[in-house]
């Protein structure tokens, strides 16, 4: 028994020992497995990247099937870089054309645990780091987290992070779906990688993106599979000694603007840097030196050989301004050879590209959003303006009507309408030359004309890429008489103007059609932007920059830009700031243009078509002439309530006050011109044969169709009334009426002033001249009416506007204007009553019905109760 007990005790001890050892081994095994699992938290770097195609560059990339892995070095975390987007292959419609730049974002990689966030930086707000204000700004404004990417692996030696960036770029990143329209959506399953290239300071990615839309589009065979090629440039921010330069509102530069809350003493804590290239003299001691790194433009191989010389001339013309600023050969122009296969979208190249069917040209540049340094520029020129005269005329008023109700978007990259305007001007010029018998049967415009237009367009767009804004006052430095006396001289103060084609009156010598060189304003703004000053900081440069800017009142340096010319709510008060005019006095230009148009009314039907041709050219020419006639009236209307505006600062040499009212005599001259040629039916006495020749295209296919037109003949009454109504709308707009009334106070005591009563009387007298005629002088008929059809339509519109002023005036309308409107309604009513009483059965049916209806409408309006709108 004792032995048996001993046996069980030993057995128990041995079992316990074995169990403990087993448990310990299990624990060790579990620990080892956990460690191994922890070690395998990320896949082996070599395993993830095996069988991939690698690209060495700013980021090291690995392409593996549909995935694209990006290796992020530790030094690249939390360090901003640029992502620049563009279209390599477009849709052939709207702004979705090949070569179009889209966005440039400042991005940064941030590690968050086992993931990496791709963050878009907020670059608009800043304050000194480490200060209470800086902390407040951080709390108030945040960055945007675009993507959270899983860390796929960590390199064992480089400690770099590997992430799959396919979800970033295989998406509607720009985004474009809304621009495509038709409910378009990005299709990841059908989108693929295009070419991928790596360079020391940038990597270039192309995505062959596929979108699916619901509605059909003429430019693709099937909208369920729309192909676009998106190009992404991921670039290192420049690391050089570039110093930002502060802007001045007397000149016109594009700007990079930051709100700096550290500027506690400033009433407007904004820092405004001009956008400019980084140019340094190779010899800093030399007065004139080549730059260390010139600005090089490549004329892409898509540009037709015929046009390359004109484009090259337009590029190099700017070297004249840079020489004045101390640089020789600051700009170079090279031609991309056929054997060169670099991508035009590559951020290392500045290009000029030829695109088809775009209808515009643009010269956008891409800048460092922290400093304003221009990094890259790509100019697109459409073939559309070369062929535009062969197309249906598009009136400039479509843009004006849109602009009237939409404030200008200063952030938009699509503001420049130089090429589309050139297209209209080319159409008008073709009509004039054809009517004068200068063009042959093929209608081909002179090579000199095309060359000057293309060079002018190139100078304009290159100017944008140098950082220059529009200058719509630059056309006023020379009189109309002087323009045709100049040869190879600047016709304008700046090529940043939208200049109308220079057409000499028939029988007089024709000068240059377009300016062939840059103007004095161009030299001035390039000097401000690029002259080497040598200050140790942006603020240290200000004394010298102020001296340059203080020359603002010098003749030839007049300046007015998009915001000054914008027709939004008729805010454009300076009649000298216009698009598509010429000469020191736009009213003289309007008169000359009208005379050119009128001389051609009777000629165009015979001159623009030959035997065997259709009549569509007659319609196009008529529309072109009518558009120019209407625009000349619009230019005149801008003098009413106008004020000349200057940007001078107090103390500038020969400084001027900001506002100078247009003299009353000039306003009356403009009003008389409008009364005689816009509000009179005599201006529109067209020959019947002309009206019967205005044929629409009879093609019916996707290239050209009249199927969407509501009428096949020309809607002449509607077209004329639209022009007249636009003038009435301008003259009776609340802002114009308010300016007329306010300007009465701005004339010195004893000086003649243009007043609201004079404006209202002038309009009423012009619109209702028939009420002063002897209605009984003859028996009127329906084909020889007392009041013509054009006049009846205009009178109805005038009544509508006066009644609206009385009963439902828009906000901002002066109360005196409402009282005057009521007064004139009463006068019109009394005069109508007198005509009806004296008619004695002699009135035609049209005029009788029109006057009776007008009398009823006026009577009801005057009897209606109304409340003065609160303002």
VOKOL-752871 format. One record per residue: y, x, z of N, C-alpha, C in turn. Coordinates in steps of 0.05 Angstrom, whole numbers, plus 5000, padded with zeros to 4 digits. Last residue first. Layout:
// residues N
YXZYXZYXZ ...
// end
This chain:
// residues 871
700542874009700243143999700743334023 698642203993699342404013698842684002 701541823941699241983950700142183971 704541223949705041503944702841663957 701340673919702040813943702541103936 703040093880701840363884702840483909 702339503842703139633867701739903869 704539393775702439453794703539573819 708639343739708339133759706339193781 707839783707710339763722710139553744 702939653685703239893701705739883718 704039193656702139183678702439423696 707739413618708539193637706639183661 704439773590706739863606707639663626 700739413567699839633585702139733602 704039093535702438973556701639183577 706039483500707939333517706339203540 701539643473702939833489704839693509 700239173445698339273466699839463484 704739143411704138923430702239023453 704039623382706439583399706039363420 699139533356699539763374701839723393 700039073326698039073347698439303367 704039283292704539053309702639043332 701439713266703739763283704339533302 697339423238696739653256699039693276 700039043206698238963228697739183248 707039193195704239193187702539123211 713038803202711139003212708338973200 716138383187715938603168713938813177 717337963222715037933204714638163185 721838153251722037913234719837903213 723438593282721538623260721538393241 726538533326727938583301726038603277 722938473367724838253362726138283335 720238953366718738703360720638473354 724339303381723139323354721739063347 725439133434727439113413726339123385 720539253459721438973458723638933436 720739793455718639643441719439353437 724939903490725239963461723139813445 722839743539725239603528725539653498 718640103543718139813543720439663531 721340583546719540533523719040233520 723940513596725440553571723740483546 719540483631721440253628723040273602 717440983624715840743617717640503613 721541283645721041293616719241073607 721041143700723541093685723041093655 716041353712716541063714719040983698 717141893704715041753688715441453688 720841983745721642003717719641873698 717541913789719841733785720741743756 714042333782713042063782715241853777 717542753787716142723762715042443760 719042723840721042663819719742623792 714442883865715142593866717242523845 710143333830712743273844713342983843 703243393841705343283823707943233839 699443523877701343733869703443643851 694143123853695343273875697143493865 695842663801694142873812695643013835 697541973807698242243800696342443814 696941413793694741573804695241873798 701441143774699541003791697541193805 704841513747705941303764703941193783 701341853719703341963737704441753756 698741463689697241613709699141743729 702841323654701741123673700241253695 703441803625705641703641704641493662 698341823601699242033619701541943637 698241363569696141413590697041613610 702541463535702641243554700641283577 700341893505702841933521703041713543 696141643480695641853499698041903517 698941293447697141183467696541403489 701741653415703241483433701441363454 697441883385699042053404700541883424 695841433355693941563373695441733394 700441343326699441133344697541253365 700841803295702841743315701841533335 696441773261696742003279698641943302 697741303234695341303251695441543270 704841143237702441253224700141263244 708440563238707640783255704940883244 708740263191711240343205710740573224 704140443139704740333165707440433176 701440323087704040463091705240363116 697140023091696740293079699340453080 699139563113697039703128696339983116 706339583104703639493098701639653114 712939323113710939523118708139413113 718639223078716139083086713939293089 724439543106722539483084720239313095 727839563149728739683124726939623101 726839383200727239183179727939303152 726739803235724139683227724439493204 729940363237730540083229728039963219 728040763295728340713266729040413261 726840853346729740873339730240823310 721440833349722940623363725940633358 719541293324719641043309721240823322 719341683364721641683345721841423330 716041803408716741523402719041503383 715342343415712942183411713641903401 720442543422718842643400716542463394 722342273467723842253442722142333418 718642453505718742173498720142133471 719843013508717142913500717242633490 725143013524724343143500721743043490 724942743573726442623551725542743524 721943113604720942843599722342713575 725543563602722743573592721643303585 730143363626730243463599727443473586 728243253678729143033661729243113631 727043793695724943593691725843363673 731044303660730344113682728043933674 733644943654731944743641730844563663 740445143665737645123674736244903658 745745613660744345383649741445383658 749145833718747545893695746045643686 751545673765753145663741751645723716 747746103805749645883804751345903779 741646333773744146373788746046143785 735445993778737646083761740146123778 731945773814731846063810733946173791 731845233815733245363838733445663833 728845103772731645013772733245153793 723745233786725345433771728245353769 721744773809722345003826724245203812 721044463762722944373783723644613801 717344773734719944703722721944623743 713144793771714645033764717344983751 711644253771712644373796714244633790 709744213718712044043727713244163753 705544573721707744623702710244463711 702244333759703244603763705644663746 701043823735702543843760703644123765 702443773664700643853686702143893712 705243663620705343463642703443533664 704144073584706944023591707143843616 698444033579699744273590702544213600 697743533556696543593582697743833595 700343603507701443413527700343473555 696843983485699644053490700843863511 692243673481692143923497694944013504 693643283447693143213474693143453492 693943573399696343453410696043393440 688543713392690543913393693143803407 686143193391685343393411687443613414 688542973345689242873372688443063394 686043273305688943293309689743203337 680643103312681343393313684343423319 680842543304680042653330680842943333 682442523251684142413272683442523299 678142793224680842903224682642783246 672242953224673642753241676542833245 669243003160670843143181672442933197 662542723153665242783144666842913166 658242643185657942833164660642913152 657842573256659142503231658642723211 654942793296655142493296656442393271 650243303288653043213284653042903283 645143463289646243393315649143293312 643943583236642643363248643843273275 645543993206647643803212646443563228 643344663215642744383212645144213220 640145263207642745123204642144833199 635145433225637245623221639945493219 631645003226632345123252634645323249 634544543179632344703189633244833215 637744313132636544173155634144323164 643844393098641244493106640344343130 648844223089646744023084643944143088 654744293128652344413116650244193112 660243853109658543983129656044103115 666343893073663443823074662043983096 671843713057670943843082668043763087 674243463015672743703009671443833033 677443063029674942983017673243223009 681943343046680343193066677543113055 683743512995682943703016681143573036 685043042970682943202959681943412979 689442863002686942723003684542892992 693243363037692443243012689743103014 696043213102694043363085693543213059 700543263142700443103118698643243097 701743453193698943403186698743223161 707043473205705643733205702743693194 708642953209709243093184707743363182 707742773260705642733240706142873214 709443173315710343023292707943003272 707943503355708143223362709243053339 708044003329705543913343705643613349 712844093305710444173291707844103305 717243903333717343893304714543933291 715943983387716643713378716343693347 715344543388713044363393713544083382 720544693378718444783359715944603363 723044493422723844393396721644463375 720744813462720244523462720944403435 722745313449719845273448719244973447 728145223458727245313431724245253428 728145113512728944903494727944973465 726745623531724945393537725645163517 731245903515728645973504726645753508 735145673546735345653517732745713504 733645813598733545533590733545503560 729446403604732146273601731845993590 724446433652724946433623727646283619 725846763714725446513698726046553669 722347283740724847233725724346983709 719247583796719447353778722247333766 719548083825717047983814717247763794 725048503801723948293819721348183808 724149193782724948913777723748733798 726449873782724749663792725949383787 728050373765728750143748727049893756 723050643805725250703787725550463767 721550263864720750383839723150433821 723449983908724050263906723150403881 718149533913720949593921721349893920 713949533854714349543883717249603889 712449093799713949313811713849293842 710048723767708448823789709849053804 712948113741712748403742711248493768 713447573696712347673721712047983720 717547053674716547323669715747453695 715646383673717046593688715846863680 716145713646715145993647716846173663 717245193634716645263662715745543666 714945333572716045123588715245173617 711945723546714745793554715945583573 707245503532707245673556710045763564 707845263483707945093507708045253532 707045683446709745583451709945423477 701545713449703145943457706045853463 700245213427699545273455701245503465 701745283374703145083390702645133420 698045673359700845743358702545543374 693345383363693845593383696745683383 693845023320693744923347694445133368 693445403278695845233281696045123309 688345603286690645783289693245623292 685445133275685245263301687645453306 686745053222687544853241687444973270 684245503199687145463197688145273218 678845393211680145643220683145613220 678044913186677744923215679045173226 678745083133680544883144680444893175 674445433127677145533125679145333137 670145073133670445293151673345403151 671044723090671044623117671544843137 670345083049672944953052673144843080 665045233053667145433059669845313062 662344783037662344853065664445063072 661744632985664444602997664544673026 657945102945658244862961661044862973 658845382879658845402908658945122921 659545302825656845342834656545362865 665945602821663845442808661045512818 668345732888668245772860666045592848 672745672944670245602930670445652900 677645812961675445922976672745842964 681545582927681345872930678745962943 681645032928681145162903680445452906 682444932983680244792969679544932942 687045222998684345313006682145182990 692145052984690845242967687845282973 694844723019694344612992692544802975 695145053065693844793066692944703038 697945533065695245533054693945263053 702745483090702845563062700045553048 701045383142702145163125702145233096 699545893160697645673158698545463139 704446173159702146273143700146053139 707345863196708245883168705945973150 704545963243704545693232705345693203 705646503250702946423245702846143233 711146493260710146623236707346533229 711246203308712646093284711546223259 708246543341707346273336708646153311 711646993341708947013330707846733323 715946773368716346863341713646883327 713346703417714346473403714946533374 712147223435709947043425710946793411 715547773422716147493428713947313417 713348263407714848243432715547963440 706648203379709548223379710848173405 701147743380702347993372705347973374 695247463410697847443398698847723391 690347433440690447373412693247303402 692547223504690347333488690747243459 698547383539696847203523694547363511 704147413572701347493577699447293563 708947183564708447433549705547533553 709546743597708946693568708446943552 706846693659708346883643707746843613 703446333685706346273683707846453665 697846023691698846243675701746213669 695845573713697145763731698445993716 693045123694695645193682697245393700 688045113717690044943728692845023719 686845703684685845533706688145383719 687946053644689145783642688245603664 689446723657687646503661689046233660 692847153655692546993630690846743634 692447373705695047283696694847103671 687147503709688147313728690947213720 686747903668685347643666686547433684 693448203668690548203664689347923664 698848563646698048313656695048283649 704049033638701248983646700948703656 707849543605707549263614704649203618 709350033587707350023608707049743620 713550013551710850073541708650053561 718550263593717850113570715150203558 717250303663717750453638716950283614 715850073710717949943695718650083669 712150433733711250163724713250033706 712250913757713350893730712850623717 709550923804712350833805713650823778 704651163795704750863794707650773793 706051703802704951603776705351303774 707551703855709451793834708651693807 702851563880705151373881707251453860 699752013873699051773858701351573858 702352363909702352423880701752173863 701252083958704052153949704152213920 695352023959697151803954700051883946 691752413972692652403944694852203939 690352334024692152564018693152563990 686851904021689551854031691452084025 682252174003683551963986686451913995 683152874018681952614024683352414005 685653313999683153364015681753104022 687953313931688153233959685553263974 687853443877687253653897687653573925 688653223826690853233845690353423868 687253133760686453293784688953323802 687052483732688552733736687652873762 684451993730682952243725684452503729 687651543741684851553750683651833749 692651653720692351573749689551613758 691351763667692551963683692151903713 689451253652687651483652688751713669 694250973654692150903673689951113674 697251243613698251213641695951163660 694551173565695051443576695651433606 694850613562692250743565692551033576 700250523554699050433579696350563584 700950733502702150873525700950783552 694550663466697350623470698350753496 689950923415690550823442693650823446 689650703347689650903367690450773394 690150293311688250503304688050723325 690649593313691549853323689350063319 689449263250688949293279690049563288 691649293200690749033210690449033240 697549643183694849643195694149363204 701549263137701049503152698149503162 703549013076701548983097701149253110 709848783053708049003056706148963080 710148103029711248333044709048543048 707647683004709647822989710848063003 706547313063705847353035708247483020 707047693124707747463108707247523078 701348063147704048063137704547803122 697548023203697747923176700647913167 693648313249696348333239696348253209 689647933292689748093268692648083257 691247973362690847823337690948003313 688048333413690248313394689448153370 687148363476685848213455687948163434 687849033504688948773496686948633478 686549543509685149363527686249073523 689649883481687349763466685749583484 696549783494693849863503691849733485 701149663468701449843491698749933501 699949693396699849563422700449773444 699750003352701149743349701449603376 700250683347699350463364701050223359 699450903279700850903304699750663321 697950883226696551063244698051103270 704150633212701650723200700450933218 708950103213707550323226704950383212 711149663193712449913186710950153196 708849223215708049293188709449543177 711649193264708749243263707849343236 716949053264716249343265713349393260 717048503264718148643241717248933240 715148383315713548323291714448473267 716448933361717148673348715348633324 712349203413713649223387714348943376 709949053461711749293461713249333435 706348643470709148573468711048813466 701048723479701848663451704848633448 700048773533700549013518701448963489 698548373564701348383559702048623540 693248413577694048203558697048183554 688848863590691848853592692748663570 682848923628684348813606687348833611 681449563662681449273659682949183634 677550153660680050013655679649713651 673150493666674250363690676750203686 670550663622672150863636673450753662 668550203601666650383614668050613629 673249983579672049853602670150043616 673950353537675950333558674850203583 669650203505669550463518671550473541 671849713487669549713504669049983518 676349903456676649703478674349723497 674150233418676050343437676350153461 671049843391669750063405671650183426 675049513369673049403388671749623404 677449883335679049763356677149643378 673249993300674350203316675850093340 672649483277670449593293671449823310 677649413252676749213272674549343290 677649833215679649823236678849633259 673149693183673249943198675249943220 674749203162672449213179672449473196 679249363132679549163153677249183172 677049723096679149813114679449623138 673749403066672549603084674549703104 675548713060676048993054674749183075 670248223059672748323069673048623063 667547843007667148083024669948183033 667147392975668647363000668447613018 665047372925663147412947664447392974 669547342894667947102897665947122920 674447742930672847662907671147422912 680847652960678047702961676647612935 686047472946685547762949682547822948 687946952943686647072920686147362921 689746702987691746862972690546992947 685046493005687046312995689246452979 682546963022681346813001683446622988 685947123063685647303039684447153016 685346693099687946763088687646923062 679846703110680946463098683646523085 679447213133677947163109679146913094 682547123179683447313160682047273133 679246753206681946673197682946863175 674747073215674446823200677146733189 677047463246675947543220675547293203 678347173291680447293276679447373248 673147043309675046833300677246943283 671347563320669947393301671747173291 674747723359674947853334673547693312 672747383399675347333389675847473362 667847633407667847353397670547283387 669648143425668248113399668247833389 672448023474673748163451672348103425 671347803522670847633498672147763473 668947993584670148093559669347923535 666147813628668747713623669847773595 661147893651661247783624664047683618 660548033702660448263684660748163655 664547743754662747713731662847953713 668147773794665747923797663947923773 672147423782672747703779670247883782 672246853750670346993767670747293763 677346373750676246623739674446753760 675745683758677245923766675746163755 675745173711674045363725675545613733 678844863679677644733703675844923719 680645203640682545043654681444923679 676145423616677545593635679545423652 674645023580672845093602674445243624 679145043547678544793561676644853584 678745573527680945493543680445243559 673945553498674145723521676445643539 675545173460673145123476673145293501 679745413433680345213454677845133470 677945733394678445863419678945663441 672845443353675545453363675745583390 669145713303668945633331671745653343 667045553238669145653255668845543283 660645743214662445523222664545633241 660646383180659546173197661545953202 662746803155660846653139659746413155 665547073192667046913174665346743156 661647383220662647123231664046953211 659447863212658547643194659847383201 661748173250661948273223661248043204 660547923297663347903289663648013260 654848003302655947743297658847743287 652548463317653248443289654648183282 655248683380653748493364654548503334 654549213422656249103401654448923383 654549443487653049283467655049173447 654350033524655949853509654249703488 653150263586651650193561653349973547 653550773634654850563619653250513593 653551053700652150993676653650773661 656751153744654251303741653051273713 662951203775661451083752659051273746 664351123842663651323821662051183800 665250793885666550723860666050923838 662650863934664951033928666450953903 658550493941659850613965662450763959 656250353894657750153909659050243934 656850713837656050753865657550553882 656150303779657650473797656250503824 655850203710654550163736655550383755 659549823661658750073673657450013701 659749443600659449463629658749743638 662349223551662249503559662049533589 660348783499661048833527660849133532 661248293449660848573456661748603485 658047723417659947843435659448143436 653947503388656547373386658647493405 648547613380649547573408652347443408 645847743333646247453341647147413369 643448383353643748173333644147903346 646549003372644748783377645348563357 646949683381647549473362645549243367 649850083433647549953420648449733402 651450663462652650443447650450333429 650050953527649350883500651250663488 648551463569650551263563650351203534 642851643607644151633581646251403581 640151613654641351863648642951863622 637651123659640251153673641551423667 635150833602634851053621637551113633 635850483561636350383588636050593609 634150753516637050713520637750613548 629151233525629850953528632850923531 627451723475628351653502629351363502 625651933428624351683438625251613466 627952193367628352183396627351923407 627752153313625352253326625552253357 632751963298630451783295627951883310 637752133347636252183323633752003322 643751863369640851883375639351913349 649552233364647952023352645052073359 655052303410652752403396651152173384 661252463433659752253419657552383403 664452623494663052703470661552463459 670352723531668352533521667052653496 673553143541672353013565670152823556 676353533510673553443504672153323528 680253743564679753763536676853693531 684453473613681753533605681553543574 689453313632688553583638685753653629 691552833616690752853644689653123651 692152903562694652873578694052893608 686752903550688253153547690853143563 685552363557684452563577685852833574 687952143513688952073540688052283560 684852363473687752403473688952353500 679752173480680352443488683252513488 679351673458680251683486680751973495 677251743408680151693410681151723438 671751763410673252013414676251973416 670351223401669651363426671451603431 672351113350673250953373672651093399 669351473319672251503321673351353345 664351233325664851503335667851553338 665150753299664550753327665051023339 665950933247668150793260667650783291 661051193235663551353235665751203250 657150753238657250973257659851133258 656750373198658750333219658950563239 652750533163655450463152657550463174 648150563193649450813185652350753176 647650103249647550163220649150403212 644550273309647150223296646950293266 639750443329639750173318642450113304 640450933353639450933325639350653313 646550943391643650903388642850863359 650651433406650551213388647651163381 651951633471650051653449650151403432 656951973504656051713494654151773470 658352343561657052353534656152073527 663252663594662152403591660952383563 661653343617663153143601661752873602 662053723670660053543658661553323643 666554033674663954153679661753983666 671353933620670053863646667454013649 676054423596673854243592672654163618 683054413613680454533615678354333607 689554583622687854433604685154563604 691254923662692654663658691054473641 686555253704687655203677689054933676 684055263752686755383750688055323724 678955073745680854913761683755013759 675055023694676955223704679155073719 672454543690670854783691672555013701 674553993729675254193709673354433712 670653413735671753653748672353853726 669552733742670352943723671653173739 665952203751666452453765666952673745 669251593730667251803727667952043744 671251033770671751243751669451443751 674350493801671850583789672450793768 678450563859678150523830675450623821 677550253921677250493905677150413876 680449963975679949913946679950183931 679249684035679449944022678649893993 682549224076680849274053681349554042 685248934119683549164123681549204100 691548794120689248714103687248944103 694649034157694748744156692548634138 691949574196692649464170692649154171 690249774243693149754240693949624213 684749814241685949614259688949574254 680149954205683049974199684549764215 675049824216676150044231679150074227 673249464180674349354205675449574223 673949444114673549644135674949554161 671149184059672749104082672049284106 671649473996670149464021672149364042 670849493926672449393949670649363973 671949823868669949783888671349723915 675049593808675149703835672449653849 678349733746676249603761675949743788 685449773741682849903742680849713754 691749773724689449603720686849753718 697449823768695949903746693449723744 699549623814701349633791699849713765 695949663855696049403841698049403818 691650213860694450123862694649873845 686150533896687350373875690250303880 683951183913685050923921686450793898 678051503896680951493892681951213898 672951923926673951663917677051673914 670452523903672252403922673352133911 664352883896666152673886667852553909 661053303903663553313918665453103907 654553003905656453193895658953173911 649352663895650152833917651953053906 648351983876649252253870650052403895 642251683896645151683897646151963891 636751643851637951763874640951733873 634351033823635851283821636851373848 630550673783630750733811631951013813 631350203735631950493740632350513770 627649753698628649823724629050123726 627549273649627649553654628949603681 623548773620625448843641625249143646 622548413565621948673576624148753595 619747763556622147933561621148203571 616747233524616547513532619247643534 614246603539616646753532616347043542 610346163531609646453534611946623525 612145673522610245703544609445993549 615145663477616545723502614645733526 613545963419612445783439613545843466 616846293388615046103375613945893394 623846333403621146403409619246203396 628746123389628446403386625646503393 629045573399629045663371628245953368 624845283447627145453441626845563413 622744713486622544893463625145043459 621444683557622844593533622644803511 618644943598617744673589619044593562 616345623601618445413603617345153591 614246213630613345963618615545753623 614846903618615846663631614746423616 612847563628612347313613613247083630 614948243620614947993635614447753617 613348833623613148643601612748363614 617449283654615549063659615648873635 618549963663618849733646616649533652 622150443701619850253699620550033679 623751083717624350873699621850693695 626751463769624351373755625051123740 630852043783630451763777627651713766 631152583789633152423804632852123798 626752803760627352893787629252713803 622952253731624752483729625652553757 617951873699618951993723620652233718 616451243669617251523667618451623693 612550773638613450863664614051163661 612350203595612450493599613550553627 609849623626610449763602610450063607 605149203659606849433660607349543632 605348483648604048743649606148963652 603947793658605848013657604448273662 600347393668600647483640602647713637 600647303722597947353710598247463681 605847173734604847433742602347503727 610746863704607846843705606747123710 616646523725615346783720612346753723 619045943692618046073716616546323708 623845463669622245713665621445823692 626444983659624544993680622745243679 630145093619627744943612625644943633 632545773630632745483628630045353622 634146293634632446213611632645913607 636846283682638346353658636746273633 632746183718634845983715636446033690 629746663713628546403706630746193701 631647143730632447053704631546773697 634647483788632647323775633647223748 630647953781633547963776635347743788 625047843795626847983814629747953807 620247523789622847453777625047573795 615348043787616447803798619047743784 613248573793611848363778612648093790 616248853830617148843802615648653784 613748743879616648753877617448703848 608148773873609448513881612448513878 607749333860607349133840608548863848 607949723898610449593891610149393868 604249913951603849793924606449633918 605350533984605550243983605250143954 604451064026603650954000603750654001 608451554057607251294057606751194029 607152234076608552034060606951774060 605052684099605752464117607352244102 603053114072605853054068606852834086 597653104093599353334096602353254093 595452584086594852744110596652984114 599152014068598152274059597752454084 596851384083598851594091597651864083 596350734050595250994059597551174068 598750244047595950274037594750534047 602649824083602150114078599250144071 605049234052603049364068602849664062 611849034049609449144035607649284055 616248544042614848684064612148774052 622648474009619648484009618648634033 628048394024626948283999623948263999 632548294072629748394069628548244045 639248454071637248254062634548394059 643648594128642448654102640348434095 649048234160646348354159645648424130 654448194203653548204175650948354174 655048194259656247984243655147964215 652848644282651948384291652848154272 655749034255652849024252651748754260 660748924276660248884247657348864242 659949084329660648804323660148734293 659149624322656949464332657449174326 664249774304661949814287659549644296 667149654350667649504325665349534306 665150044386664749754391665149584366 662050574348664350454361663750154367 658050784318658250874345660650764360 661350804254658950784270659450894298 666850434232665950694242663550654260 664849924187666550014209665350274218 664249454132663549694146665549734169 661949064078663249074104662349334118 659249074030661948974030663449014057 653949194024655849414020658749324023 647849094049650348954048652649164047 641949294015644049354034646549174028 635549034016638049054000640349084018 629449334031631849204041634149254022 622849294040624749374019627249204025 618849534093620749334083622449454061 612249674104614849784095616449564083 607749654160608849554135611449694129 606149754211604349834189605249724162 612649814234609849814241608049914218 616649874185616449684207613549664214 620850304150618150264161618350084185 624750164094624750174123621850124133 628450374038625750324049625950354080 633850044005632950244024630150164034 638749953952636249893967635550113986 643749663918643249893936640949813955 643249443851643049393880642649653895 645849173794645249433807645349383837 643648763739644548803767644249093774 643848783679643548553696644848593724 645548953613645249033640645448783658 642248863552644048743571643548853599 638549043516640549223524642449113545 637448423483636548693488638948873495 639947843518639448003494638648283501 641847363546639247483549638547633523 646347073542646647353550644047493554 644346683486646046713510646547003516 638646983455640446763459642046803485 634547353452636147293428637947053430 631747533494630947273484632447193458 630148243494631347993504630247743490 628048843520627548643499628448373510 630649073563629849233540629349063516 635548913608633648803590633048993566 636149213674637149143647634849023631 638149463737636449293721637749233694 637649963786639249853764637449703744 637950133850636049993831637849863810 639150713888640150503870637850393853 638150823958637850893930638650663913 638851044027639350854005638950983977 633951174072635851314055636451144030 629651014102632350964112634551104096 625451514073625751274090628551254100 625452004051626451794034626651524049 622952364083625852394080627052174064 617552214077618952154102621952174100 616651914011616752144029618252074055 612651453985615251473997615151714017 609551293927609351483949612151533960 607350693901609650863904609351033929 602950423854603350523881605650723881 601649863820603350113818604050193846 596249503791597749593814599449843807 592849373751595349213752597149303775 590550023745590149753735592849603737 594950423773592050373774591550083769 599550933776598950683763595850643762 603651203822600851203814600250933802 609451623831608151363826605351403816 614251903871611751953858610251693856 621151833858618851733873616351813857 623152223821624552163845622752033866 616652453798619452403795620852353822 610652413764612252573782615152513777 605551953761608152023749609852173770 598551853747600751923765603252003749 593751373741595451553725597951603742 587651383780590251273773591651473755 582851553800582751423774585451293767 585251493868583351603848583251423823 588451293907589751383882587851493861 585051163948586850953937587851033910 582651663957581051433948582751213936 586751973975585452043950583851813939 587951724023589951734002588651783975 583451284054584051554046585951554022 586550714085584650834067585451124061 588050644153588950654126586750794109 584450634195586350414194587550404166 580751014207580450874181582350634179 581751154259582251354239582251224211 579850694283582750754284583450954263 574550754274575850524262578850574261 573551204304573151214275574650994261 574750994354576351214344576151234313 570750614356573550524357575350744346 566250944355566650754334569550654332 567051224403567051364378567451184354 566450804439569050954437569251104411 561250654429563450464423566150604421 558751124446558451034419560750844410 560051114500560951334484560951264454 557350644514560250654517561450884500 552250804504553350574489556350584490 551751214541551551274512552651054495 552150914587554151114581554151194552 547650594582550350474582552550674576 543650994586543950824562546650694560 544551174637544951364615545351204589 543450704665546050824667546651014644 538050654652539950444644542850544644 535851104675535751074646537750864636 536850984729538051224717538151194686 533850524735536750514739538150754726 528750734726529950524708532950514710 528151084769528151194742529450994722 528450724811530450934809530551054780 523950414800526650294801528750504798 519850784805520250644780523150524778 520250914858520851124838521450994811 518850424880521550544886522250744865 513750354862515850174853518650284858 511050784888511050764859513350584849 511650664941513050904931513250894901 508450214943511250184949512850424937 503450454933504450254914507450224918 502850774977503150904951504350704930 502350385017504650565018505050704991 497650175000500050005000502550185000 
// end
